Amino acid sequence: MSRDQVVGVLLLFAGLLGIGFYGWLVFLSAWSMLVLQLTGFVAVAGILVILAWIGYTLATTPPPKPIENLEGELKGVEEKAEEDAAS
């Protein structure tokens, strides 16, 4: 059995144990309401953090150059490459 397969089996069992433990917390423990509240909060907060990160990225990233400017720059680069190749 390769190392990757061993890690895979360990992750499989860890996931199954986690599901069982979470199920016990939600359905059988005295803290079920708290567990559900924390789970809901973490899920919603995670989605909102991703939304905020996307907004921050959009707000702080400069807009791309217009296509016309890029075409001009490419022509300049091509001319420079031709000059370098000729010399």
KALINVEN-V946635 format. One record per residue. BURIAL is b if it has 24 or more other C-alpha atoms within 12 Angstrom, else e. D_CENTER is the distance of its C-alpha to the mean C-alpha in Angstrom with 1 decimal. Layout:
BURIAL|D_CENTER / BURIAL|D_CENTER
This chain:
e|31.3 / e|28.7 / e|26.4 / e|23.3 / e|25.3 / e|26.2 / e|22.6 / e|21.9 / e|24.9 / e|24.1 / e|20.6 / e|22.4 / e|25.0 / e|22.7 / e|20.8 / e|24.2 / e|25.6 / e|22.7 / e|23.4 / e|27.1 / e|26.8 / e|24.7 / e|27.2 / e|30.0 / e|28.5 / e|28.2 / e|31.5 / e|33.9 / e|33.3 / e|34.7 / e|31.3 / e|29.9 / e|29.7 / e|27.9 / e|25.4 / e|24.8 / e|24.5 / e|22.1 / e|19.9 / e|20.1 / e|19.4 / e|16.3 / e|14.9 / e|16.0 / e|14.9 / e|11.3 / e|11.4 / e|13.4 / e|11.3 / e|8.4 / e|11.5 / e|13.0 / e|10.3 / e|10.6 / e|14.3 / e|14.6 / e|13.1 / e|15.5 / e|18.3 / e|18.2 / e|17.7 / e|21.1 / e|22.1 / e|22.7 / e|26.3 / e|28.5 / e|29.3 / e|32.9 / e|32.1 / e|30.0 / e|32.9 / e|35.3 / e|33.2 / e|33.0 / e|36.8 / e|37.3 / e|35.2 / e|37.2 / e|40.4 / e|39.6 / e|38.8 / e|42.1 / e|44.0 / e|42.5 / e|43.4 / e|46.9 / e|47.7
